[in-house]
Amino acid sequence: MKYRNLKKGTIYEVLQTGIINCTNAQDGQKMILYTNGELTFCREENEFYKKFEKISE
């Protein structure tokens, strides 16, 4: 699945959804793993969907 950053317009590919954050204060938080092809990022699910829009492939 490909997504566009609403602010910068950069295209990213989602690698995996449903990742669970197990660090102390964020335990149980749902995360999304995504990449721009060069770097890989992990962001909280709700925040990701606010900052990115799905694009057709």
N, C-alpha and C positions, 0 to 999 in steps of 0.2 A: 504494500500500500504506500502511495506517495502522498506527501503533504507539503503545503507551502506555508512558510512563516508569514503571518499577516503583516508584520512590521517591515521585514527586510526583503521578502519575496523569494528567499532561498528555498530550494527544494530539498526535502529529506525523505528517506525511505524508513518506514517503521520496520524494525527487525523482529520485535516481540512485544506483546501486550500481556497483561496479567501478571507482571512481575511484582512480588511483594517485598517491600522495604522492611528489613528486620533490624534496623538500627534503633537504638533506645527510644528517643522521643517520637520517631516516625514509624514505629512498629506497626505493621499491618497496612501501611499506606500503599495504594496501587500505583505502579510505575509503568512507563513506556520506554523501551529502548529503541533509539533511532540513530540514523547516520546520514552524513552528507557525502559519504564515499571516502572521506579522508579521516574524519573523526567520528567517534561514537559517543552518544549522549544518553542520559537517563533523566527523565523528568516526571514529576507527579502527574497522574492521568488527567485530573480535572484542569490543571494548569495547561497541560499540553493542548487539550481540545479548545481552550480559550485563545491560544496563541497561534494555532495552526488550522488550516482548512484542507480538507481532502481534495485531491485533484484526480481527474480521470487519467488513466495510464494509456 
